[in-house]
Structures are given as structure tokens and as C-alpha cells.
Amino acid sequence: MSQSYDVIIIGSGAGGGTLAHRLAASGKSILILERGGWLPREQENWDAREVFIENRYVPKETWYDKNGKPFQPGVHYWVGGATKLYGAALYRLRKEDFGELKHYDGISPAWPIPG
């Protein structure tokens, strides 16, 4: 028997988890899909060197750019995604970061919140 859902959320990081929480009381049938498993609870979780220098929780995979040059993507496949390991580092944005931005591939629209 197949199941149908009103909402399917891909990933349980900051965006997906917040959306799921907001929709929880709506009565809608919600499915959250997550690629990874639960991050193991171990002392290395709190070791900045293990997490950010040794990349303990980053998968050992190689991606390739448009020129075929290999790189390590720095992604995290865990419940909570990269949000779980983001390090609480938030960059200060400038006023122009919220406006429309024209670039090579098109236009990134301005944020819908006036300044």
C-alpha cells in the first residue's frame, strides 16, 4: 500500500526542521526525508580539531567541478544536516547582500523583506 503526504520536507536541518515544527500542528500529513543516520554521540563531537580540521563527520567522497577538477564538498549526511556541525559561525551581511544581484547565470532576487 502506498502512502501519500501533504508535505514532503527534504532534510531536517535548520530550514527543514523549522518548517516541520511550524507545520506540526496543521493536521497535515508530513514526511521528512533525511539522507544520513544519527550522529554518533562521542567525545569528538565537542573537539573543534576533529570536527573542523580533521573533518571527522564529512563523508569521504570526491566531487568534480565543471572542468573535472576534484574537490571535497564539505557536506554532512546526518540527521540535522550541516546545521548540526556548522560551528555557530555566522557572517555579518551587508545591506547590498539583501538586494537583487545580477550574475553570470541570471538574477538572484532581492529578499522580500524591506530594509
N, CA and C of each residue as an Amber inpcrd file, in Angstrom:
protein
   345
   0.8410000  -1.1800000   0.0000000   0.0000000   0.0000000   0.0000000
   0.8860000   1.2420000   0.0000000   0.5910000   2.1740000  -0.8630000
   1.3960000   3.4010000  -0.9130000   0.7970000   4.4500000   0.0140000
   1.6510000   5.2690000   0.5360000   1.2660000   6.3350000   1.4610000
   1.3670000   7.6540000   0.7250000   0.4530000   8.5490000   0.9540000
   0.5660000   9.8870000   0.3800000   0.7180000  10.8980000   1.5180000
   1.3600000  12.0100000   1.1950000   1.6400000  13.0440000   2.1840000
   1.2190000  14.3920000   1.6260000   0.8280000  15.2740000   2.5160000
   0.5040000  16.6370000   2.1140000   1.7780000  17.4450000   1.8880000
   2.7990000  17.1630000   2.6960000   4.0640000  17.8970000   2.6250000
   5.2110000  16.9050000   2.7550000   6.2090000  17.0350000   1.8830000
   7.4360000  16.2520000   1.9910000   8.5860000  17.2470000   2.1500000
   9.3350000  17.1020000   3.2260000  10.4490000  18.0010000   3.5270000
  11.7500000  17.2200000   3.3350000  12.6310000  17.7610000   2.5340000
  13.9190000  17.1240000   2.2800000  14.9440000  17.7240000   3.2320000
  15.3860000  16.9400000   4.2000000  16.4020000  17.3750000   5.1460000
  15.8170000  17.9540000   6.4170000  16.4770000  17.6430000   7.5240000
  15.9930000  18.0770000   8.8360000  16.9180000  19.1020000   9.4860000
  17.6220000  19.8730000   8.6550000  18.4940000  20.9200000   9.1770000
  17.6870000  22.1170000   9.6460000  18.3130000  23.2720000   9.6770000
  17.6600000  24.4780000  10.1910000  16.3850000  24.8110000   9.4250000
  16.4330000  24.7280000   8.1150000  15.2490000  25.0430000   7.3090000
  14.1730000  23.9830000   7.4060000  14.5470000  22.7330000   7.1470000
  13.5760000  21.6410000   7.1660000  12.9950000  21.3890000   8.5430000
  13.8430000  21.4300000   9.5590000  13.3820000  21.2070000  10.9200000
  12.4370000  22.2980000  11.3910000  12.7470000  23.5490000  11.0350000
  11.8870000  24.6770000  11.4030000  10.5450000  24.5800000  10.6930000
  10.5700000  24.2330000   9.4160000   9.3300000  24.0750000   8.6680000
   8.4810000  22.9510000   9.2540000   9.0910000  21.8200000   9.5670000
   8.3570000  20.6950000  10.1570000   7.7160000  21.0980000  11.4860000
   8.4660000  21.8150000  12.3020000   7.9280000  22.2700000  13.5930000
   6.7340000  23.1930000  13.3850000   6.8560000  24.0880000  12.4330000
   5.7820000  25.0540000  12.1610000   4.5180000  24.3530000  11.6410000
   4.7100000  23.3130000  10.8190000   3.5710000  22.6100000  10.2280000
   2.9910000  21.5100000  11.1190000   3.6800000  21.1660000  12.1860000
   3.2760000  20.0300000  13.0290000   1.8360000  20.1340000  13.5180000
   1.3990000  21.3050000  13.8810000   0.0470000  21.4790000  14.4220000
  -1.0120000  21.6850000  13.3430000  -0.6070000  21.6380000  12.0740000
  -1.5300000  21.9300000  10.9810000  -2.4980000  20.7920000  10.6740000
  -2.1880000  19.5960000  11.1580000  -3.0150000  18.4440000  10.8330000
  -2.6540000  17.7970000   9.5080000  -1.6800000  18.3570000   8.8250000
  -1.2380000  17.8020000   7.5480000  -0.3640000  16.5710000   7.7850000
  -0.3690000  15.6910000   6.8070000   0.4910000  14.5120000   6.8340000
   1.8570000  14.9410000   6.3000000   2.8950000  14.8320000   7.1400000
   4.2170000  15.3560000   6.8000000   5.2500000  14.2310000   6.8230000
   6.0860000  14.1890000   5.7940000   7.1920000  13.2430000   5.7200000
   8.4870000  14.0350000   5.6610000   9.4400000  13.6960000   6.5260000
  10.7700000  14.3070000   6.4720000  11.7330000  13.2360000   5.9720000
  12.4310000  13.5280000   4.8870000  13.4210000  12.6050000   4.3410000
  14.8130000  13.0950000   4.7060000  15.6100000  12.1930000   5.2100000
  16.9750000  12.5300000   5.6080000  17.9130000  11.5090000   5.0030000
  19.0040000  11.9540000   4.4370000  19.9560000  11.0580000   3.7960000
  20.7750000  10.2540000   4.7970000  21.1300000  10.8570000   5.8980000
  22.0290000  10.2140000   6.8470000  21.3480000   9.6430000   8.0620000
  22.1530000   9.0500000   8.8950000  21.6790000   8.4980000  10.1560000
  21.9360000   9.4600000  11.2940000  21.8190000   8.9680000  12.4990000
  22.0540000   9.7870000  13.6860000  23.5490000   9.9310000  13.9040000
  23.9970000  11.1370000  14.1970000  25.3980000  11.3950000  14.5010000
  25.7480000  10.6380000  15.7830000  26.8030000   9.8400000  15.7600000
  27.1490000   9.1130000  16.9820000  27.5040000  10.0660000  18.1200000
  27.0440000   9.7640000  19.3160000  27.3730000  10.6000000  20.4730000
  28.7320000  10.1400000  20.9930000  29.7350000  10.9760000  20.7710000
  31.0930000  10.6310000  21.1800000  31.8490000  11.9050000  21.5370000
  32.9120000  11.7500000  22.2660000  33.6970000  12.8880000  22.7460000
  34.1530000  13.7980000  21.6010000  34.4270000  13.2310000  20.4350000
  34.9100000  14.0110000  19.2930000  33.8950000  15.0380000  18.7980000
  32.6290000  14.8920000  19.1620000  31.5970000  15.8790000  18.7830000
  31.9610000  17.2720000  19.2810000  32.6410000  17.3470000  20.4060000
  32.9610000  18.6220000  21.0370000  34.4120000  19.0400000  20.8070000
  35.1100000  18.3460000  19.9450000  36.5140000  18.6270000  19.6650000
  36.6020000  19.3900000  18.3380000  36.8730000  20.6970000  18.4080000
  36.9010000  21.5290000  17.2060000  37.8940000  21.0060000  16.1620000
  39.0200000  20.4980000  16.6230000  40.0080000  19.9690000  15.6660000
  39.4510000  18.7700000  14.8980000  38.8170000  17.8590000  15.6020000
  38.2300000  16.6760000  14.9520000  37.1440000  17.0770000  13.9490000
  36.2910000  18.0120000  14.3610000  35.1510000  18.3990000  13.5250000
  35.5750000  19.2530000  12.3360000  36.3930000  20.2990000  12.5540000
  36.6680000  21.2720000  11.5070000  38.0090000  21.1170000  10.7930000
  38.9850000  20.4860000  11.4150000  40.2920000  20.2930000  10.7660000
  40.3950000  18.8780000  10.1950000  40.0790000  17.9010000  11.0210000
  40.1540000  16.5010000  10.5830000  38.9280000  16.0710000   9.7840000
  37.8790000  16.9180000   9.7820000  36.6420000  16.6190000   9.0460000
  36.0700000  15.2430000   9.3770000  36.0540000  14.9310000  10.6730000
  35.6280000  13.6220000  11.1470000  34.2440000  13.2140000  10.6320000
  33.3280000  14.1590000  10.5000000  31.9490000  13.8220000  10.1480000
  31.5930000  14.1470000   8.7000000  32.6020000  14.4750000   7.9040000
  32.4100000  14.7380000   6.4780000  32.6270000  13.4210000   5.7330000
  31.7340000  13.0700000   4.8000000  31.9080000  11.8020000   4.0800000
  33.1610000  11.8120000   3.2070000  33.7290000  10.6640000   3.0450000
  34.9250000  10.5140000   2.2150000  34.4920000  10.3220000   0.7690000
  34.1310000  11.4100000   0.1310000  33.7190000  11.3500000  -1.2690000
  34.3380000  12.5070000  -2.0220000  34.4340000  12.3710000  -3.3130000
  35.0270000  13.3930000  -4.1550000  33.9890000  13.8620000  -5.1580000
  33.8520000  15.1620000  -5.2940000  33.0120000  15.7420000  -6.3300000
  33.9420000  16.3720000  -7.3540000  33.4050000  16.7100000  -8.5320000
  34.2070000  17.2870000  -9.5950000  33.5420000  18.5550000 -10.1110000
  34.3470000  19.5940000 -10.3210000  33.7800000  20.8340000 -10.8500000
  33.5780000  20.7050000 -12.3560000  33.0940000  21.7650000 -12.9880000
  32.7660000  21.7070000 -14.4130000  33.9780000  21.4300000 -15.2970000
  35.1830000  21.6400000 -14.7600000  36.4070000  21.3710000 -15.5130000
  37.0150000  20.0130000 -15.1770000  36.3120000  19.2340000 -14.3590000
  36.8140000  17.9200000 -13.9790000  37.7880000  17.9380000 -12.8210000
  37.9900000  19.1020000 -12.1930000  38.9090000  19.2090000 -11.0600000
  38.2310000  18.6470000  -9.8100000  38.8790000  17.7060000  -9.1260000
  38.2630000  17.1050000  -7.9350000  38.2960000  18.0390000  -6.7270000
  37.2670000  17.9320000  -5.8880000  37.2480000  18.6590000  -4.6250000
  36.4180000  17.8910000  -3.6070000  36.6560000  18.1730000  -2.3500000
  35.9120000  17.5570000  -1.2500000  34.8180000  18.5490000  -0.8820000
  33.5370000  18.1720000  -0.9970000  32.4580000  19.1480000  -0.8710000
  32.1760000  19.6930000   0.5200000  32.6120000  19.0610000   1.5720000
  32.3510000  19.5660000   2.9170000  30.9020000  19.4730000   3.3350000
  30.2170000  18.4390000   2.8890000  28.8170000  18.2320000   3.2640000
  28.7400000  17.2870000   4.4610000  27.6000000  17.2600000   5.1020000
  27.3910000  16.3720000   6.2450000  26.0880000  15.6210000   6.0500000
  26.1280000  14.3040000   6.0290000  24.9230000  13.4930000   5.8580000
  24.5140000  12.9060000   7.2000000  23.9200000  13.7220000   8.0440000
  23.4510000  13.2910000   9.3530000  22.0650000  13.8790000   9.5790000
  21.3070000  13.2780000  10.4590000  20.0400000  13.8810000  10.8410000
  20.3760000  15.2590000  11.4130000  19.8210000  16.2770000  10.8440000
  20.1610000  17.6530000  11.2140000  21.0810000  18.2970000  10.2100000
  21.6520000  17.5040000   9.3040000  22.4810000  18.0200000   8.2230000
  23.6710000  18.8400000   8.6840000  24.0990000  19.7340000   7.8190000
  25.2530000  20.5800000   8.1170000  24.9600000  21.5200000   9.2810000
  23.6890000  21.7770000   9.5520000  23.3280000  22.6490000  10.6620000
  23.8560000  22.0840000  11.9770000  23.8770000  20.7640000  12.0770000
  24.3400000  20.1170000  13.3050000  25.8160000  20.4080000  13.5610000
  26.5860000  20.6850000  12.5070000  28.0320000  20.8730000  12.6350000
  28.5090000  22.2220000  12.1000000  27.6510000  23.2290000  12.0710000
  28.0430000  24.4780000  11.4260000  28.9880000  25.3390000  12.2460000
  29.1730000  25.0690000  13.5070000  30.1660000  25.7640000  14.3070000
  29.7440000  27.1110000  14.8600000  28.4910000  27.4720000  14.7280000
  27.9640000  28.7300000  15.2630000  28.6860000  29.9510000  14.7020000
  29.1710000  29.8580000  13.4790000  29.8410000  30.9840000  12.8330000
  28.8860000  31.5910000  11.8140000  28.4290000  32.8040000  12.0880000
  27.5180000  33.4900000  11.1890000  28.2040000  34.7350000  10.6450000
  28.1850000  34.8710000   9.3380000  28.8240000  36.0210000   8.7100000
  27.8990000  37.2300000   8.7760000  28.4810000  38.3810000   9.0160000
  27.6950000  39.6220000   9.0380000  27.4360000  40.0250000   7.5920000
  26.1650000  40.1800000   7.2550000  25.8020000  40.5370000   5.8940000
  25.7610000  42.0540000   5.7300000  26.0020000  42.4940000   4.5100000
  25.9600000  43.9100000   4.1820000  24.5780000  44.2560000   3.6110000
  24.2350000  45.5190000   3.5660000  22.9460000  45.9550000   3.0370000
  22.7480000  45.4270000   1.6150000  23.7870000  45.5030000   0.7820000
  23.6580000  45.0730000  -0.6120000  23.4670000  43.5580000  -0.7670000
  23.7790000  42.7830000   0.2660000  23.5660000  41.3420000   0.2140000
  22.0830000  40.9790000   0.1620000  21.2220000  41.9070000   0.5480000
  19.7840000  41.6490000   0.5780000  19.0630000  42.1450000  -0.6730000
  19.7750000  42.8160000  -1.5510000  19.1730000  43.3510000  -2.7680000
  19.2950000  42.3960000  -3.9350000  18.7120000  42.7720000  -5.0450000
  18.8080000  41.9760000  -6.2670000  20.2610000  41.9190000  -6.7250000
  20.6890000  40.7550000  -7.1700000  22.0650000  40.5810000  -7.6130000
  22.0720000  39.9550000  -8.9990000  22.6650000  40.6730000  -9.9420000
  22.7930000  40.1460000 -11.3000000  24.1530000  39.4680000 -11.3950000
  24.1560000  38.2280000 -11.9030000  25.4110000  37.4980000 -12.0660000
  25.3790000  36.7120000 -13.3650000  26.4130000  35.9950000 -13.6340000
  26.5970000  35.2890000 -14.8980000  25.4160000  34.4120000 -15.2860000
  24.8520000  33.6750000 -14.3330000  23.7820000  32.7240000 -14.6380000
  22.3790000  33.3140000 -14.5510000  22.2390000  34.5850000 -14.2090000
  20.9070000  35.1770000 -14.1260000  20.8100000  36.1850000 -13.0070000
  19.6280000  36.2530000 -12.4240000  19.3690000  37.2360000 -11.3740000
  18.9380000  36.5280000 -10.1010000  19.5790000  36.8850000  -9.0070000
  19.1620000  36.4200000  -7.6930000  18.2590000  37.5170000  -7.1410000
  16.9830000  37.2190000  -6.9060000  16.0620000  38.2790000  -6.4880000
  16.3780000  38.8220000  -5.1060000  15.9270000  40.0320000  -4.8820000
  16.0930000  40.6540000  -3.5720000  15.2400000  39.9330000  -2.5410000
  15.6250000  40.0380000  -1.2920000  14.8210000  39.4650000  -0.2090000
  13.4800000  40.1740000  -0.1850000  12.4080000  39.4700000   0.1450000
  11.0740000  40.1000000   0.1370000  10.7740000  40.9100000   1.4000000
  11.7770000  41.1820000   2.1960000  11.5960000  41.9280000   3.4440000
  12.2690000  43.2810000   3.2720000  11.5040000  44.3680000   3.3430000
  12.1340000  45.6880000   3.1520000  13.0750000  46.0410000   4.2980000
  14.1310000  46.8100000   3.9710000  15.1500000  47.1760000   4.9530000
  14.8200000  48.3310000   5.8060000
